[in-house]
């Protein structure tokens, strides 16, 4: 019997393996990963400093343990170089592996800014545990950190860094933080709360150059100002990794195009997680991933299933200003109705009487469950 092959051992790949083994304990399962195959929660990378966690402490199980738990063969530090969807094979450096079904769980890649200056190549991104280990090492003995990008990941890292004693500056073109998720009043609440723990904001501008300055860096901004830092982190967003899929001739758009059964455009190939565009949507969050994994596990086990997302609020890990947001669907009609209190902002996106989304900060996050129930009606 040819195995099911999963490319990727991040949260998507391992969650799928676990869910599949609940339904099928015998079909051979092979997992291929470019890293060491250790299991960790990627969302925890942006709040590990406050929890005083070194990189190795974030790993809850190594590849050997994960292989035993999931009755799988896990090939670590191995890169897939090609997929042959006709022959049903994947090729690594020294091996060709046949598959009955192939799953791409290859995640997303950081978007890189086209920065100028002799320090541009030193700008870090953190998208996996290896990246975080490098970032963590460079932080030792330093104080000043510049974070490029005032979105979700940038704000989470900034809060974590400030809490760990670093002097943090956030730079970005948006008028307020979390601009793609929050209305202005809620974004202002986040800005003010993070300011209160020492974070400096440089909004409405972008980084033009990064220059080395001794053992540190000088960031020249488009508005003529500059920021000095010992470490520079770029957190401007991710893009689905579609490179393997495109080489194999799979339909790709913003992600690898799949249907409600997570089926790609060629037979016996599937995708899930941050790399997948499911029914036209790329949702790089944990709750959609879990729903996708349960659905695909059932499909691989020969059962009827289709992705059906429940309301999925996103909690932003900024302890200085707790945030819960459920953005309205793209193109959704309606308007933000905002109530600003001293201890929080409650913003509801409504189309007439119909609640289509919400954004909550501070004490207002207590309204999450009541609002979710309204959305579910």
BELBEL-V101899 format. One record per pair of residues at least 24 apart in sequence whose C-alpha atoms are under 10 Angstrom apart, sorted by the first residue. I is the first residue (numbers start at 1). J is the second residue. Records with the same first field share a line. If there is no record, write none. Layout:
BEGIN
I->J ; J
END
This chain:
BEGIN
1->27 ; 28 ; 98 ; 99 ; 100
2->27 ; 28 ; 29 ; 30 ; 88 ; 97 ; 98 ; 99 ; 100 ; 101
3->27 ; 28 ; 29 ; 30 ; 31 ; 72 ; 73 ; 97 ; 98 ; 99 ; 100 ; 101 ; 102
4->28 ; 29 ; 30 ; 31 ; 72 ; 98 ; 99 ; 100 ; 101 ; 102 ; 103 ; 268 ; 269 ; 300
5->29 ; 30 ; 31 ; 32 ; 72 ; 73 ; 74 ; 89 ; 90 ; 97 ; 98 ; 99 ; 100 ; 101 ; 102 ; 103 ; 104 ; 269
6->30 ; 31 ; 32 ; 33 ; 74 ; 99 ; 101 ; 102 ; 103 ; 104 ; 105 ; 106 ; 270 ; 271
7->31 ; 32 ; 33 ; 34 ; 74 ; 75 ; 78 ; 79 ; 80 ; 90 ; 102 ; 103 ; 104 ; 105 ; 106 ; 107 ; 271
8->32 ; 33 ; 34 ; 35 ; 37 ; 74 ; 75 ; 76 ; 79 ; 80 ; 103 ; 104 ; 105 ; 106 ; 107
9->33 ; 34 ; 35 ; 36 ; 37 ; 38 ; 39 ; 40 ; 63 ; 66 ; 74 ; 75 ; 76 ; 105 ; 106 ; 107
10->35 ; 37 ; 38 ; 39 ; 40 ; 41 ; 42 ; 105 ; 106 ; 107 ; 128 ; 273
11->39 ; 40 ; 41 ; 42 ; 43 ; 105 ; 107 ; 273 ; 274 ; 286 ; 289 ; 290 ; 293
12->104 ; 105 ; 106 ; 107 ; 271 ; 272 ; 273 ; 274 ; 275 ; 286 ; 289 ; 290 ; 292 ; 293
13->103 ; 104 ; 105 ; 106 ; 107 ; 271 ; 272 ; 273 ; 289 ; 293
14->39 ; 40 ; 66 ; 67 ; 70 ; 105 ; 293
15->289 ; 290 ; 292 ; 293 ; 294 ; 297
16->103 ; 105 ; 272 ; 273 ; 289 ; 290 ; 291 ; 292 ; 293 ; 294 ; 295 ; 296 ; 297 ; 298 ; 300
17->66 ; 67 ; 69 ; 70 ; 71 ; 72 ; 293 ; 294 ; 296 ; 297
18->66 ; 69 ; 70 ; 71 ; 293 ; 294 ; 297
19->70 ; 290 ; 293 ; 294 ; 295 ; 296 ; 297 ; 298
20->70 ; 293 ; 294 ; 295 ; 296 ; 297 ; 298 ; 299 ; 300 ; 301
21->69 ; 70 ; 71 ; 72 ; 297 ; 301
22->70 ; 294 ; 297 ; 298 ; 301
23->297 ; 298 ; 300 ; 301 ; 302 ; 303
24->297 ; 298 ; 300 ; 301 ; 302
25->70 ; 71 ; 301
26->71 ; 72
27->71 ; 72 ; 300 ; 301
28->71 ; 72 ; 73 ; 99 ; 100
29->67 ; 70 ; 71 ; 72 ; 73 ; 74 ; 99 ; 101
30->67 ; 71 ; 72 ; 73 ; 74 ; 75 ; 97 ; 99 ; 102
31->67 ; 72 ; 73 ; 74 ; 75 ; 76 ; 78 ; 103
32->73 ; 74 ; 75 ; 76 ; 77 ; 78 ; 79 ; 80 ; 92 ; 105
33->63 ; 74 ; 75 ; 76 ; 77 ; 78 ; 79 ; 80 ; 105 ; 106
34->75 ; 76 ; 77 ; 78 ; 79 ; 80 ; 106
35->63 ; 75 ; 76 ; 77 ; 78 ; 79 ; 128 ; 129 ; 130
36->62 ; 63 ; 64 ; 74 ; 75 ; 76 ; 77 ; 78 ; 129 ; 130
37->61 ; 62 ; 63 ; 64 ; 65 ; 66 ; 67 ; 74 ; 75 ; 76 ; 77
38->62 ; 63 ; 64 ; 65 ; 66 ; 76 ; 129
39->63 ; 65 ; 66 ; 129
40->128 ; 129
41->128 ; 129 ; 286
42->126 ; 127 ; 128 ; 129 ; 132 ; 286
43->127 ; 128 ; 153 ; 156 ; 285 ; 286 ; 317
44->129 ; 317
45->126 ; 127 ; 128 ; 129 ; 131 ; 132 ; 133 ; 153 ; 156 ; 157 ; 160
46->126 ; 127 ; 132 ; 153 ; 154 ; 155 ; 156 ; 157 ; 158 ; 159 ; 160 ; 161 ; 317 ; 318
47->156 ; 157 ; 158 ; 159 ; 160 ; 161 ; 163 ; 164 ; 317 ; 318 ; 319
48->132 ; 136 ; 157 ; 160 ; 161 ; 164
49->136 ; 157 ; 159 ; 160 ; 161 ; 162 ; 163 ; 164 ; 165
50->159 ; 160 ; 161 ; 162 ; 163 ; 164 ; 165
51->160 ; 163 ; 164
52->164
53->136
54->132 ; 133 ; 136 ; 137
55->129 ; 130 ; 131 ; 132 ; 133 ; 134 ; 135 ; 136 ; 137
56->129 ; 130 ; 133
58->129
59->129
80->244
81->244 ; 247
82->244 ; 245 ; 247 ; 248
83->244 ; 245 ; 246 ; 247 ; 248 ; 249
84->247 ; 248 ; 249
85->248 ; 249 ; 250 ; 266 ; 267 ; 268 ; 269
86->248 ; 266 ; 267
88->267 ; 268 ; 269
90->248
99->268 ; 269
100->268 ; 269
101->267 ; 268 ; 269 ; 270 ; 300
102->263 ; 264 ; 267 ; 268 ; 269 ; 270 ; 271 ; 300
103->262 ; 263 ; 264 ; 268 ; 269 ; 270 ; 271 ; 272 ; 296 ; 300
104->241 ; 242 ; 244 ; 245 ; 256 ; 264 ; 269 ; 270 ; 271 ; 272 ; 273 ; 275 ; 276
105->241 ; 270 ; 271 ; 272 ; 273 ; 274 ; 275 ; 276
106->240 ; 241 ; 242 ; 243 ; 244 ; 245 ; 271 ; 272 ; 273 ; 274 ; 275 ; 276
107->238 ; 239 ; 240 ; 241 ; 242 ; 255 ; 271 ; 272 ; 273 ; 274 ; 275 ; 276 ; 284
108->237 ; 238 ; 239 ; 240 ; 241 ; 242 ; 255 ; 273 ; 274 ; 275 ; 276 ; 284
109->237 ; 238 ; 239 ; 240 ; 241 ; 242 ; 274 ; 275
110->234 ; 235 ; 236 ; 237 ; 238 ; 239 ; 240 ; 241
111->234 ; 235 ; 236 ; 237 ; 238 ; 239 ; 240
112->234 ; 235 ; 236 ; 237 ; 238 ; 239
113->148 ; 207 ; 208 ; 234 ; 235 ; 236
114->207 ; 208 ; 209
115->207 ; 208 ; 209 ; 210
116->207 ; 208 ; 209 ; 210 ; 211 ; 220
117->208 ; 209 ; 210 ; 211 ; 212 ; 218 ; 219 ; 220
118->209 ; 210 ; 211 ; 212 ; 213 ; 217
119->209 ; 210 ; 211 ; 212 ; 213 ; 216 ; 217 ; 218 ; 219 ; 232
120->208 ; 209 ; 210 ; 211 ; 212 ; 217 ; 219 ; 232
121->210
122->210 ; 211 ; 212 ; 217 ; 231 ; 232 ; 233
123->147 ; 148 ; 210 ; 217 ; 231 ; 232 ; 233 ; 234
124->148 ; 231 ; 232 ; 233 ; 234 ; 235
125->232 ; 233 ; 234 ; 235 ; 236 ; 237
126->153 ; 157 ; 233 ; 234 ; 235
127->235 ; 238
135->231 ; 232 ; 233
138->230 ; 231
139->166 ; 230 ; 231
141->166 ; 230
142->166 ; 167 ; 216 ; 229 ; 230 ; 231
143->167 ; 168 ; 229 ; 230 ; 231
144->168 ; 169 ; 216 ; 217 ; 227 ; 228 ; 229 ; 230 ; 231 ; 232
145->169 ; 170 ; 216 ; 217 ; 227 ; 228 ; 229 ; 230 ; 231 ; 232 ; 233
146->170 ; 171 ; 200 ; 217 ; 218 ; 219 ; 227 ; 228 ; 229 ; 230 ; 231 ; 232 ; 233 ; 234
147->171 ; 172 ; 201 ; 229 ; 231 ; 232 ; 233 ; 234 ; 235 ; 236
148->172 ; 173 ; 202 ; 206 ; 207 ; 232 ; 233 ; 234 ; 235 ; 236
149->173 ; 174 ; 177 ; 178 ; 203 ; 206 ; 207 ; 233 ; 234 ; 235 ; 236 ; 237
150->174 ; 175 ; 176 ; 177 ; 178 ; 179 ; 180 ; 191 ; 201 ; 202 ; 203 ; 234 ; 235 ; 236 ; 237
151->176 ; 177 ; 178 ; 179 ; 180 ; 181 ; 235 ; 236 ; 237
152->177 ; 178 ; 179 ; 180 ; 181 ; 235 ; 236 ; 237 ; 315 ; 316 ; 317 ; 318
153->178 ; 234 ; 235 ; 236 ; 237 ; 238 ; 316 ; 317 ; 318
154->178 ; 233 ; 234 ; 235 ; 236 ; 237
155->190 ; 191 ; 194 ; 199 ; 235 ; 316 ; 317 ; 318
156->235 ; 316 ; 317 ; 318 ; 319 ; 320
157->233 ; 235 ; 317 ; 318
158->194 ; 199 ; 200 ; 233 ; 318
159->193 ; 194 ; 195 ; 197 ; 198 ; 199 ; 317 ; 318 ; 319 ; 320 ; 321
160->317 ; 318 ; 319 ; 320
161->199
162->194 ; 197 ; 198 ; 199 ; 320
163->197 ; 198 ; 319 ; 320
165->197 ; 198
166->198 ; 199
167->197 ; 198 ; 199 ; 200 ; 229 ; 230
168->194 ; 195 ; 197 ; 198 ; 199 ; 200 ; 201 ; 229 ; 231 ; 232
169->195 ; 198 ; 199 ; 200 ; 201 ; 202 ; 227 ; 228 ; 229 ; 232
170->199 ; 200 ; 201 ; 202 ; 203 ; 227 ; 233 ; 234 ; 235
171->200 ; 201 ; 202 ; 203 ; 204 ; 205 ; 206 ; 207 ; 219 ; 221 ; 227 ; 234 ; 236
172->201 ; 202 ; 203 ; 204 ; 205 ; 206 ; 207 ; 221 ; 236
173->202 ; 203 ; 204 ; 205 ; 206 ; 207 ; 222
174->202 ; 203 ; 204 ; 205 ; 206
175->202 ; 203 ; 204 ; 205
176->201 ; 202 ; 203 ; 204
177->201 ; 203
178->316
180->327
181->314 ; 324 ; 325 ; 326 ; 327 ; 328 ; 358 ; 359
182->323 ; 324 ; 325 ; 326 ; 327 ; 336 ; 347 ; 358 ; 359 ; 360 ; 361
183->336 ; 337 ; 338 ; 347 ; 348 ; 349 ; 358 ; 359
184->336 ; 338 ; 347
185->338 ; 339 ; 340 ; 344 ; 345 ; 346 ; 347 ; 361
186->323 ; 338 ; 339 ; 340 ; 344 ; 345 ; 346 ; 347 ; 359 ; 360 ; 361 ; 362
187->323 ; 345 ; 359 ; 361
188->345
189->321 ; 323 ; 340 ; 342 ; 343 ; 344 ; 345 ; 361 ; 362
190->318 ; 320 ; 321 ; 322 ; 323 ; 344 ; 345 ; 361 ; 362
191->320 ; 321
192->320 ; 321
193->318 ; 319 ; 320 ; 321 ; 322 ; 362
194->318 ; 319 ; 320 ; 321
195->320
196->320
197->320
200->227
202->226 ; 227
238->274 ; 275 ; 284
239->274 ; 275 ; 282 ; 284
240->273 ; 274 ; 275 ; 276 ; 277 ; 282 ; 284
241->274 ; 275 ; 276
242->275 ; 276
243->275
245->269 ; 271 ; 275
252->276 ; 277
253->277 ; 280 ; 282
254->280 ; 281 ; 282
255->280 ; 281 ; 282 ; 283
256->280 ; 282
257->281 ; 282
259->306 ; 307
260->292 ; 295 ; 296 ; 305 ; 306 ; 307 ; 308
261->292 ; 295 ; 296 ; 297 ; 298 ; 299 ; 300 ; 304 ; 305 ; 306 ; 307
262->292 ; 293 ; 295 ; 296 ; 297 ; 299 ; 305 ; 306 ; 307
263->296 ; 299
268->300
270->296 ; 300
271->296
272->296
278->307
279->307
281->329 ; 330
285->312 ; 313 ; 314 ; 315
286->312 ; 314
287->311 ; 312 ; 313 ; 314
288->312
310->372 ; 375 ; 376
311->357 ; 371 ; 372 ; 373 ; 374 ; 375 ; 376
312->372
313->357 ; 358 ; 359 ; 368 ; 369 ; 372
314->359
315->360 ; 365
316->361
319->362
320->362
321->360 ; 361 ; 362 ; 363
322->360 ; 361 ; 362 ; 363 ; 364 ; 365
323->359 ; 360 ; 361 ; 362 ; 363 ; 364 ; 365
324->358 ; 359 ; 360 ; 361 ; 362 ; 364 ; 365 ; 366 ; 367 ; 368
325->357 ; 358 ; 359 ; 360 ; 361 ; 365 ; 368
326->356 ; 357 ; 358 ; 359 ; 360 ; 368 ; 371 ; 372 ; 375
327->356 ; 357 ; 358 ; 359
328->355 ; 356 ; 357 ; 358 ; 359
329->356 ; 357
332->356 ; 357
339->364
340->364
END
